[in-house]
């Protein structure tokens, strides 16, 4: 993504609306529930992040894991 001078218009909105809850406490809460172990199976990550739903909205499907 190329960032241009037009960023000055949407960055304050992004900061105010999207990241209004971004603080140390919420980051710790997210870290506590997000699978981050390097041995986490791909299937667990797909399920946790609900990736099948997002991929299907794009008209695609995830490959079957064997």
C-alpha positions in Angstrom: 0.0 0.0 0.0 1.3 3.4 -0.9 0.8 6.1 1.7 0.2 9.5 0.2 -0.4 13.0 1.5 -4.1 12.2 1.7 -3.4 10.2 4.9 -3.8 13.3 7.0 -7.6 13.0 6.3 -8.2 9.4 7.4 -5.5 8.8 10.0 -7.3 10.7 12.8 -10.5 8.9 12.0 -8.7 5.6 12.1 -7.1 6.4 15.4 -10.3 7.7 16.9 -12.7 5.0 15.7 -10.7 1.8 15.2 -7.9 2.1 17.8 -9.8 3.8 20.6 -9.6 0.7 22.7 -5.9 0.0 21.9 -4.1 0.1 25.2 -1.9 -2.1 27.3 -4.8 -3.8 29.0 -6.6 -4.8 25.8 -3.3 -5.9 24.2 -2.6 -8.2 27.2 -6.2 -9.6 26.9 -5.8 -10.3 23.2 -2.4 -11.9 23.8 -3.8 -14.1 26.5 -6.4 -15.7 24.2 -4.5 -15.7 20.8 -2.7 -18.9 20.0 0.9 -17.9 19.7 2.9 -21.1 20.4 5.1 -22.0 17.5 3.8 -25.5 17.7 0.2 -24.4 17.2 -1.3 -26.5 14.4 -2.4 -24.6 11.3 -5.9 -26.0 11.8 -6.2 -24.4 15.2 -5.1 -21.0 13.7 -7.6 -21.3 10.9 -10.4 -22.0 13.4 -9.3 -19.3 15.9 -9.1 -16.6 13.2 -12.2 -17.9 11.4 -10.3 -17.9 8.2 -12.6 -20.2 6.3 -15.4 -17.6 6.6 -13.2 -14.8 5.2 -11.8 -16.9 2.4 -15.3 -18.1 1.4 -16.4 -14.5 1.2 -13.7 -14.0 -1.5 -15.1 -16.9 -3.4 -12.3 -19.3 -2.6 -11.6 -22.1 -0.2 -8.8 -23.2 2.0 -6.8 -26.2 0.9 -7.5 -29.4 2.8 -4.9 -30.1 5.4 -3.6 -33.7 5.5 
